[in-house]
Amino acid sequence: MEAYINTYCGSIENNTYNSSVTIAVNIKTKPLWHHDNGLQFTTTGYGSKIPTQYMVRFNDKWRRVYCCIFSNIGTLYIGKRSENLIIRIYN
């Protein structure tokens, strides 16, 4: 399994990005209690900060990957959504 972090710099309000960087990071699976028990984090399965079973190593720290999902597709990220640290995971 491979994971990459896409970072964007610039103005989010104006949809103008000055630069972007893609960084390969280490990834591991570390399920939480609701993953082990076959449960969802929320009743509907939707939310802005749903914890996944994945963790990535970024800036010498293991950080939990979260998912923002309100429809058929979600966005994986670490930290705050405003930090623009978007994760891409490939099998």
Jmol script that loads the backbone (N, CA, C; Angstrom):
load data "model"
ATOM      1  N   MET A   1       0.847  -1.165   0.000  1.00  0.00           N
ATOM      2  CA  MET A   1       0.000   0.000   0.000  1.00  0.00           C
ATOM      3  C   MET A   1       0.901   1.240   0.000  1.00  0.00           C
ATOM      4  N   GLU A   2       0.525   2.217  -0.778  1.00  0.00           N
ATOM      5  CA  GLU A   2       1.287   3.460  -0.895  1.00  0.00           C
ATOM      6  C   GLU A   2       0.396   4.639  -0.530  1.00  0.00           C
ATOM      7  N   ALA A   3       0.993   5.649   0.069  1.00  0.00           N
ATOM      8  CA  ALA A   3       0.251   6.863   0.413  1.00  0.00           C
ATOM      9  C   ALA A   3       1.067   8.083   0.009  1.00  0.00           C
ATOM     10  N   TYR A   4       0.357   9.101  -0.452  1.00  0.00           N
ATOM     11  CA  TYR A   4       0.976  10.355  -0.865  1.00  0.00           C
ATOM     12  C   TYR A   4       0.199  11.514  -0.265  1.00  0.00           C
ATOM     13  N   ILE A   5       0.913  12.552   0.128  1.00  0.00           N
ATOM     14  CA  ILE A   5       0.283  13.772   0.621  1.00  0.00           C
ATOM     15  C   ILE A   5       0.447  14.838  -0.453  1.00  0.00           C
ATOM     16  N   ASN A   6      -0.659  15.440  -0.830  1.00  0.00           N
ATOM     17  CA  ASN A   6      -0.646  16.561  -1.771  1.00  0.00           C
ATOM     18  C   ASN A   6      -0.840  17.836  -0.963  1.00  0.00           C
ATOM     19  N   THR A   7       0.116  18.740  -1.052  1.00  0.00           N
ATOM     20  CA  THR A   7       0.001  20.013  -0.348  1.00  0.00           C
ATOM     21  C   THR A   7      -0.200  21.126  -1.364  1.00  0.00           C
ATOM     22  N   TYR A   8      -0.989  22.111  -0.993  1.00  0.00           N
ATOM     23  CA  TYR A   8      -1.270  23.247  -1.866  1.00  0.00           C
ATOM     24  C   TYR A   8      -0.993  24.526  -1.111  1.00  0.00           C
ATOM     25  N   CYS A   9      -0.360  25.468  -1.760  1.00  0.00           N
ATOM     26  CA  CYS A   9      -0.091  26.775  -1.176  1.00  0.00           C
ATOM     27  C   CYS A   9      -0.774  27.824  -2.035  1.00  0.00           C
ATOM     28  N   GLY A  10      -1.351  28.798  -1.394  1.00  0.00           N
ATOM     29  CA  GLY A  10      -2.006  29.864  -2.135  1.00  0.00           C
ATOM     30  C   GLY A  10      -3.255  30.327  -1.436  1.00  0.00           C
ATOM     31  N   SER A  11      -4.126  30.932  -2.174  1.00  0.00           N
ATOM     32  CA  SER A  11      -5.358  31.497  -1.636  1.00  0.00           C
ATOM     33  C   SER A  11      -6.528  30.566  -1.916  1.00  0.00           C
ATOM     34  N   ILE A  12      -7.131  30.024  -0.858  1.00  0.00           N
ATOM     35  CA  ILE A  12      -8.270  29.140  -1.020  1.00  0.00           C
ATOM     36  C   ILE A  12      -9.500  29.933  -1.459  1.00  0.00           C
ATOM     37  N   GLU A  13      -9.647  31.143  -0.945  1.00  0.00           N
ATOM     38  CA  GLU A  13     -10.827  31.953  -1.245  1.00  0.00           C
ATOM     39  C   GLU A  13     -10.931  32.279  -2.732  1.00  0.00           C
ATOM     40  N   ASN A  14      -9.812  32.538  -3.367  1.00  0.00           N
ATOM     41  CA  ASN A  14      -9.811  32.920  -4.784  1.00  0.00           C
ATOM     42  C   ASN A  14      -9.573  31.724  -5.717  1.00  0.00           C
ATOM     43  N   ASN A  15      -9.421  30.530  -5.144  1.00  0.00           N
ATOM     44  CA  ASN A  15      -9.123  29.326  -5.923  1.00  0.00           C
ATOM     45  C   ASN A  15      -7.870  29.483  -6.780  1.00  0.00           C
ATOM     46  N   THR A  16      -6.892  30.193  -6.259  1.00  0.00           N
ATOM     47  CA  THR A  16      -5.612  30.317  -6.948  1.00  0.00           C
ATOM     48  C   THR A  16      -4.539  29.659  -6.094  1.00  0.00           C
ATOM     49  N   TYR A  17      -3.839  28.721  -6.669  1.00  0.00           N
ATOM     50  CA  TYR A  17      -2.790  28.020  -5.952  1.00  0.00           C
ATOM     51  C   TYR A  17      -1.449  28.362  -6.579  1.00  0.00           C
ATOM     52  N   ASN A  18      -0.511  28.761  -5.736  1.00  0.00           N
ATOM     53  CA  ASN A  18       0.805  29.132  -6.230  1.00  0.00           C
ATOM     54  C   ASN A  18       1.671  27.923  -6.531  1.00  0.00           C
ATOM     55  N   SER A  19       1.561  26.889  -5.698  1.00  0.00           N
ATOM     56  CA  SER A  19       2.391  25.710  -5.913  1.00  0.00           C
ATOM     57  C   SER A  19       1.743  24.506  -5.256  1.00  0.00           C
ATOM     58  N   SER A  20       2.166  23.339  -5.673  1.00  0.00           N
ATOM     59  CA  SER A  20       1.722  22.105  -5.042  1.00  0.00           C
ATOM     60  C   SER A  20       2.893  21.138  -4.993  1.00  0.00           C
ATOM     61  N   VAL A  21       2.900  20.325  -3.951  1.00  0.00           N
ATOM     62  CA  VAL A  21       3.968  19.352  -3.757  1.00  0.00           C
ATOM     63  C   VAL A  21       3.319  18.021  -3.398  1.00  0.00           C
ATOM     64  N   THR A  22       3.811  16.932  -3.985  1.00  0.00           N
ATOM     65  CA  THR A  22       3.355  15.589  -3.637  1.00  0.00           C
ATOM     66  C   THR A  22       4.495  14.877  -2.928  1.00  0.00           C
ATOM     67  N   ILE A  23       4.197  14.362  -1.735  1.00  0.00           N
ATOM     68  CA  ILE A  23       5.212  13.723  -0.896  1.00  0.00           C
ATOM     69  C   ILE A  23       4.787  12.288  -0.631  1.00  0.00           C
ATOM     70  N   ALA A  24       5.671  11.320  -0.865  1.00  0.00           N
ATOM     71  CA  ALA A  24       5.411   9.922  -0.510  1.00  0.00           C
ATOM     72  C   ALA A  24       5.637   9.765   0.992  1.00  0.00           C
ATOM     73  N   VAL A  25       4.703   9.103   1.670  1.00  0.00           N
ATOM     74  CA  VAL A  25       4.804   8.914   3.117  1.00  0.00           C
ATOM     75  C   VAL A  25       4.568   7.447   3.465  1.00  0.00           C
ATOM     76  N   ASN A  26       5.086   7.034   4.617  1.00  0.00           N
ATOM     77  CA  ASN A  26       4.829   5.693   5.128  1.00  0.00           C
ATOM     78  C   ASN A  26       3.399   5.616   5.626  1.00  0.00           C
ATOM     79  N   ILE A  27       2.789   4.441   5.499  1.00  0.00           N
ATOM     80  CA  ILE A  27       1.407   4.254   5.926  1.00  0.00           C
ATOM     81  C   ILE A  27       1.314   2.956   6.718  1.00  0.00           C
ATOM     82  N   LYS A  28       0.432   2.939   7.708  1.00  0.00           N
ATOM     83  CA  LYS A  28       0.158   1.717   8.457  1.00  0.00           C
ATOM     84  C   LYS A  28      -1.324   1.687   8.813  1.00  0.00           C
ATOM     85  N   THR A  29      -1.804   0.492   9.112  1.00  0.00           N
ATOM     86  CA  THR A  29      -3.187   0.313   9.525  1.00  0.00           C
ATOM     87  C   THR A  29      -3.223   0.195  11.033  1.00  0.00           C
ATOM     88  N   LYS A  30      -4.023   1.047  11.675  1.00  0.00           N
ATOM     89  CA  LYS A  30      -4.202   0.997  13.126  1.00  0.00           C
ATOM     90  C   LYS A  30      -5.683   1.268  13.418  1.00  0.00           C
ATOM     91  N   PRO A  31      -6.511   0.212  13.388  1.00  0.00           N
ATOM     92  CA  PRO A  31      -7.954   0.396  13.562  1.00  0.00           C
ATOM     93  C   PRO A  31      -8.304   0.914  14.956  1.00  0.00           C
ATOM     94  N   LEU A  32      -9.384   1.685  15.009  1.00  0.00           N
ATOM     95  CA  LEU A  32      -9.939   2.145  16.276  1.00  0.00           C
ATOM     96  C   LEU A  32     -10.978   1.128  16.752  1.00  0.00           C
ATOM     97  N   TRP A  33     -11.535   1.345  17.921  1.00  0.00           N
ATOM     98  CA  TRP A  33     -12.462   0.377  18.511  1.00  0.00           C
ATOM     99  C   TRP A  33     -13.681   0.140  17.631  1.00  0.00           C
ATOM    100  N   HIS A  34     -14.197   1.186  16.984  1.00  0.00           N
ATOM    101  CA  HIS A  34     -15.395   0.985  16.163  1.00  0.00           C
ATOM    102  C   HIS A  34     -15.083   0.216  14.882  1.00  0.00           C
ATOM    103  N   HIS A  35     -13.840   0.308  14.398  1.00  0.00           N
ATOM    104  CA  HIS A  35     -13.443  -0.499  13.243  1.00  0.00           C
ATOM    105  C   HIS A  35     -13.395  -1.976  13.632  1.00  0.00           C
ATOM    106  N   ASP A  36     -12.823  -2.264  14.803  1.00  0.00           N
ATOM    107  CA  ASP A  36     -12.696  -3.650  15.266  1.00  0.00           C
ATOM    108  C   ASP A  36     -14.050  -4.286  15.538  1.00  0.00           C
ATOM    109  N   ASN A  37     -15.040  -3.489  15.930  1.00  0.00           N
ATOM    110  CA  ASN A  37     -16.367  -4.017  16.259  1.00  0.00           C
ATOM    111  C   ASN A  37     -17.350  -3.933  15.095  1.00  0.00           C
ATOM    112  N   GLY A  38     -16.884  -3.525  13.906  1.00  0.00           N
ATOM    113  CA  GLY A  38     -17.738  -3.467  12.734  1.00  0.00           C
ATOM    114  C   GLY A  38     -18.771  -2.357  12.783  1.00  0.00           C
ATOM    115  N   LEU A  39     -18.475  -1.272  13.516  1.00  0.00           N
ATOM    116  CA  LEU A  39     -19.403  -0.151  13.651  1.00  0.00           C
ATOM    117  C   LEU A  39     -18.940   1.037  12.822  1.00  0.00           C
ATOM    118  N   GLN A  40     -19.852   1.995  12.615  1.00  0.00           N
ATOM    119  CA  GLN A  40     -19.524   3.250  11.965  1.00  0.00           C
ATOM    120  C   GLN A  40     -19.245   4.299  13.036  1.00  0.00           C
ATOM    121  N   PHE A  41     -18.485   5.320  12.692  1.00  0.00           N
ATOM    122  CA  PHE A  41     -18.169   6.389  13.637  1.00  0.00           C
ATOM    123  C   PHE A  41     -19.398   7.249  13.919  1.00  0.00           C
ATOM    124  N   THR A  42     -20.224   7.483  12.899  1.00  0.00           N
ATOM    125  CA  THR A  42     -21.475   8.216  13.081  1.00  0.00           C
ATOM    126  C   THR A  42     -22.630   7.314  12.655  1.00  0.00           C
ATOM    127  N   THR A  43     -23.831   7.684  13.031  1.00  0.00           N
ATOM    128  CA  THR A  43     -24.996   6.881  12.686  1.00  0.00           C
ATOM    129  C   THR A  43     -25.187   6.783  11.180  1.00  0.00           C
ATOM    130  N   THR A  44     -25.027   7.884  10.482  1.00  0.00           N
ATOM    131  CA  THR A  44     -25.245   7.910   9.033  1.00  0.00           C
ATOM    132  C   THR A  44     -24.018   7.485   8.238  1.00  0.00           C
ATOM    133  N   GLY A  45     -22.832   7.542   8.842  1.00  0.00           N
ATOM    134  CA  GLY A  45     -21.601   7.278   8.117  1.00  0.00           C
ATOM    135  C   GLY A  45     -21.026   8.512   7.453  1.00  0.00           C
ATOM    136  N   TYR A  46     -21.714   9.642   7.580  1.00  0.00           N
ATOM    137  CA  TYR A  46     -21.263  10.901   6.987  1.00  0.00           C
ATOM    138  C   TYR A  46     -20.740  11.833   8.073  1.00  0.00           C
ATOM    139  N   GLY A  47     -19.868  12.758   7.679  1.00  0.00           N
ATOM    140  CA  GLY A  47     -19.343  13.742   8.615  1.00  0.00           C
ATOM    141  C   GLY A  47     -18.130  14.446   8.045  1.00  0.00           C
ATOM    142  N   SER A  48     -17.676  15.460   8.762  1.00  0.00           N
ATOM    143  CA  SER A  48     -16.540  16.234   8.276  1.00  0.00           C
ATOM    144  C   SER A  48     -15.199  15.737   8.826  1.00  0.00           C
ATOM    145  N   LYS A  49     -15.219  14.905   9.859  1.00  0.00           N
ATOM    146  CA  LYS A  49     -13.963  14.402  10.423  1.00  0.00           C
ATOM    147  C   LYS A  49     -14.152  12.969  10.917  1.00  0.00           C
ATOM    148  N   ILE A  50     -14.315  12.064   9.971  1.00  0.00           N
ATOM    149  CA  ILE A  50     -14.499  10.650  10.278  1.00  0.00           C
ATOM    150  C   ILE A  50     -13.118   9.991  10.326  1.00  0.00           C
ATOM    151  N   PRO A  51     -12.712   9.428  11.477  1.00  0.00           N
ATOM    152  CA  PRO A  51     -11.393   8.788  11.541  1.00  0.00           C
ATOM    153  C   PRO A  51     -11.376   7.476  10.751  1.00  0.00           C
ATOM    154  N   THR A  52     -10.311   7.268   9.990  1.00  0.00           N
ATOM    155  CA  THR A  52     -10.148   6.022   9.241  1.00  0.00           C
ATOM    156  C   THR A  52      -9.211   5.108  10.012  1.00  0.00           C
ATOM    157  N   GLN A  53      -8.992   3.927   9.479  1.00  0.00           N
ATOM    158  CA  GLN A  53      -8.087   2.981  10.136  1.00  0.00           C
ATOM    159  C   GLN A  53      -6.624   3.207   9.750  1.00  0.00           C
ATOM    160  N   TYR A  54      -6.359   4.218   8.931  1.00  0.00           N
ATOM    161  CA  TYR A  54      -5.007   4.468   8.434  1.00  0.00           C
ATOM    162  C   TYR A  54      -4.297   5.564   9.208  1.00  0.00           C
ATOM    163  N   MET A  55      -2.978   5.419   9.301  1.00  0.00           N
ATOM    164  CA  MET A  55      -2.108   6.453   9.855  1.00  0.00           C
ATOM    165  C   MET A  55      -0.934   6.622   8.901  1.00  0.00           C
ATOM    166  N   VAL A  56      -0.489   7.870   8.751  1.00  0.00           N
ATOM    167  CA  VAL A  56       0.664   8.162   7.894  1.00  0.00           C
ATOM    168  C   VAL A  56       1.732   8.872   8.722  1.00  0.00           C
ATOM    169  N   ARG A  57       2.979   8.685   8.322  1.00  0.00           N
ATOM    170  CA  ARG A  57       4.097   9.329   9.009  1.00  0.00           C
ATOM    171  C   ARG A  57       4.433  10.621   8.267  1.00  0.00           C
ATOM    172  N   PHE A  58       4.186  11.752   8.929  1.00  0.00           N
ATOM    173  CA  PHE A  58       4.411  13.070   8.341  1.00  0.00           C
ATOM    174  C   PHE A  58       5.117  13.941   9.373  1.00  0.00           C
ATOM    175  N   ASN A  59       6.230  14.547   8.986  1.00  0.00           N
ATOM    176  CA  ASN A  59       7.057  15.360   9.896  1.00  0.00           C
ATOM    177  C   ASN A  59       7.453  14.581  11.141  1.00  0.00           C
ATOM    178  N   ASP A  60       7.887  13.332  10.933  1.00  0.00           N
ATOM    179  CA  ASP A  60       8.368  12.440  12.001  1.00  0.00           C
ATOM    180  C   ASP A  60       7.327  12.130  13.060  1.00  0.00           C
ATOM    181  N   LYS A  61       6.042  12.208  12.713  1.00  0.00           N
ATOM    182  CA  LYS A  61       4.970  11.840  13.631  1.00  0.00           C
ATOM    183  C   LYS A  61       3.942  11.005  12.880  1.00  0.00           C
ATOM    184  N   TRP A  62       3.405   9.986  13.552  1.00  0.00           N
ATOM    185  CA  TRP A  62       2.317   9.216  12.979  1.00  0.00           C
ATOM    186  C   TRP A  62       1.032   9.989  13.198  1.00  0.00           C
ATOM    187  N   ARG A  63       0.318  10.271  12.112  1.00  0.00           N
ATOM    188  CA  ARG A  63      -0.909  11.068  12.199  1.00  0.00           C
ATOM    189  C   ARG A  63      -2.074  10.295  11.597  1.00  0.00           C
ATOM    190  N   ARG A  64      -3.223  10.376  12.268  1.00  0.00           N
ATOM    191  CA  ARG A  64      -4.437   9.694  11.818  1.00  0.00           C
ATOM    192  C   ARG A  64      -4.965  10.332  10.539  1.00  0.00           C
ATOM    193  N   VAL A  65      -5.445   9.517   9.621  1.00  0.00           N
ATOM    194  CA  VAL A  65      -6.066   9.992   8.394  1.00  0.00           C
ATOM    195  C   VAL A  65      -7.567  10.109   8.648  1.00  0.00           C
ATOM    196  N   TYR A  66      -8.146  11.256   8.317  1.00  0.00           N
ATOM    197  CA  TYR A  66      -9.579  11.506   8.486  1.00  0.00           C
ATOM    198  C   TYR A  66     -10.238  11.614   7.123  1.00  0.00           C
ATOM    199  N   CYS A  67     -11.547  11.418   7.101  1.00  0.00           N
ATOM    200  CA  CYS A  67     -12.312  11.504   5.862  1.00  0.00           C
ATOM    201  C   CYS A  67     -13.450  12.498   6.036  1.00  0.00           C
ATOM    202  N   CYS A  68     -13.589  13.404   5.096  1.00  0.00           N
ATOM    203  CA  CYS A  68     -14.721  14.327   5.033  1.00  0.00           C
ATOM    204  C   CYS A  68     -15.647  13.775   3.960  1.00  0.00           C
ATOM    205  N   ILE A  69     -16.828  13.286   4.375  1.00  0.00           N
ATOM    206  CA  ILE A  69     -17.718  12.641   3.419  1.00  0.00           C
ATOM    207  C   ILE A  69     -19.165  13.035   3.693  1.00  0.00           C
ATOM    208  N   PHE A  70     -19.839  13.511   2.656  1.00  0.00           N
ATOM    209  CA  PHE A  70     -21.248  13.874   2.750  1.00  0.00           C
ATOM    210  C   PHE A  70     -22.043  13.340   1.563  1.00  0.00           C
ATOM    211  N   SER A  71     -21.425  12.609   0.666  1.00  0.00           N
ATOM    212  CA  SER A  71     -22.109  12.107  -0.517  1.00  0.00           C
ATOM    213  C   SER A  71     -21.466  10.783  -0.910  1.00  0.00           C
ATOM    214  N   ASN A  72     -21.307  10.534  -2.191  1.00  0.00           N
ATOM    215  CA  ASN A  72     -20.771   9.268  -2.661  1.00  0.00           C
ATOM    216  C   ASN A  72     -19.260   9.159  -2.567  1.00  0.00           C
ATOM    217  N   ILE A  73     -18.570  10.271  -2.371  1.00  0.00           N
ATOM    218  CA  ILE A  73     -17.114  10.250  -2.363  1.00  0.00           C
ATOM    219  C   ILE A  73     -16.595  11.113  -1.223  1.00  0.00           C
ATOM    220  N   GLY A  74     -15.487  10.714  -0.645  1.00  0.00           N
ATOM    221  CA  GLY A  74     -14.914  11.455   0.472  1.00  0.00           C
ATOM    222  C   GLY A  74     -13.522  11.961   0.142  1.00  0.00           C
ATOM    223  N   THR A  75     -13.055  12.882   0.957  1.00  0.00           N
ATOM    224  CA  THR A  75     -11.709  13.424   0.838  1.00  0.00           C
ATOM    225  C   THR A  75     -10.921  13.021   2.074  1.00  0.00           C
ATOM    226  N   LEU A  76      -9.776  12.382   1.866  1.00  0.00           N
ATOM    227  CA  LEU A  76      -8.914  11.980   2.974  1.00  0.00           C
ATOM    228  C   LEU A  76      -7.920  13.086   3.268  1.00  0.00           C
ATOM    229  N   TYR A  77      -7.710  13.364   4.556  1.00  0.00           N
ATOM    230  CA  TYR A  77      -6.783  14.427   4.940  1.00  0.00           C
ATOM    231  C   TYR A  77      -6.225  14.144   6.320  1.00  0.00           C
ATOM    232  N   ILE A  78      -5.162  14.868   6.689  1.00  0.00           N
ATOM    233  CA  ILE A  78      -4.636  14.832   8.045  1.00  0.00           C
ATOM    234  C   ILE A  78      -4.681  16.246   8.591  1.00  0.00           C
ATOM    235  N   GLY A  79      -4.757  16.375   9.900  1.00  0.00           N
ATOM    236  CA  GLY A  79      -4.802  17.697  10.515  1.00  0.00           C
ATOM    237  C   GLY A  79      -6.131  18.373  10.273  1.00  0.00           C
ATOM    238  N   LYS A  80      -6.112  19.671  10.162  1.00  0.00           N
ATOM    239  CA  LYS A  80      -7.322  20.437   9.884  1.00  0.00           C
ATOM    240  C   LYS A  80      -7.547  20.494   8.380  1.00  0.00           C
ATOM    241  N   ARG A  81      -8.810  20.557   7.969  1.00  0.00           N
ATOM    242  CA  ARG A  81      -9.090  20.625   6.539  1.00  0.00           C
ATOM    243  C   ARG A  81      -8.509  21.890   5.921  1.00  0.00           C
ATOM    244  N   SER A  82      -8.336  22.940   6.705  1.00  0.00           N
ATOM    245  CA  SER A  82      -7.801  24.196   6.171  1.00  0.00           C
ATOM    246  C   SER A  82      -6.297  24.125   5.896  1.00  0.00           C
ATOM    247  N   GLU A  83      -5.609  23.079   6.397  1.00  0.00           N
ATOM    248  CA  GLU A  83      -4.169  22.954   6.160  1.00  0.00           C
ATOM    249  C   GLU A  83      -3.845  22.431   4.760  1.00  0.00           C
ATOM    250  N   ASN A  84      -4.848  21.943   4.042  1.00  0.00           N
ATOM    251  CA  ASN A  84      -4.655  21.441   2.679  1.00  0.00           C
ATOM    252  C   ASN A  84      -3.656  20.301   2.576  1.00  0.00           C
ATOM    253  N   LEU A  85      -3.705  19.349   3.499  1.00  0.00           N
ATOM    254  CA  LEU A  85      -2.857  18.167   3.435  1.00  0.00           C
ATOM    255  C   LEU A  85      -3.736  16.992   3.023  1.00  0.00           C
ATOM    256  N   ILE A  86      -3.943  16.839   1.738  1.00  0.00           N
ATOM    257  CA  ILE A  86      -4.829  15.834   1.180  1.00  0.00           C
ATOM    258  C   ILE A  86      -4.053  14.547   0.963  1.00  0.00           C
ATOM    259  N   ILE A  87      -4.657  13.413   1.327  1.00  0.00           N
ATOM    260  CA  ILE A  87      -4.000  12.112   1.238  1.00  0.00           C
ATOM    261  C   ILE A  87      -4.557  11.322   0.055  1.00  0.00           C
ATOM    262  N   ARG A  88      -3.680  10.636  -0.639  1.00  0.00           N
ATOM    263  CA  ARG A  88      -4.071   9.680  -1.679  1.00  0.00           C
ATOM    264  C   ARG A  88      -3.476   8.335  -1.292  1.00  0.00           C
ATOM    265  N   ILE A  89      -4.327   7.308  -1.224  1.00  0.00           N
ATOM    266  CA  ILE A  89      -3.885   5.954  -0.841  1.00  0.00           C
ATOM    267  C   ILE A  89      -4.134   5.019  -2.011  1.00  0.00           C
ATOM    268  N   TYR A  90      -3.113   4.239  -2.369  1.00  0.00           N
ATOM    269  CA  TYR A  90      -3.206   3.272  -3.462  1.00  0.00           C
ATOM    270  C   TYR A  90      -2.830   1.907  -2.953  1.00  0.00           C
ATOM    271  N   ASN A  91      -3.560   0.877  -3.408  1.00  0.00           N
ATOM    272  CA  ASN A  91      -3.222  -0.502  -3.050  1.00  0.00           C
ATOM    273  C   ASN A  91      -2.234  -1.068  -4.023  1.00  0.00           C
TER     274      ASN A  91
END
end "model"
wireframe off; spacefill off
backbone 0.3
color backbone group
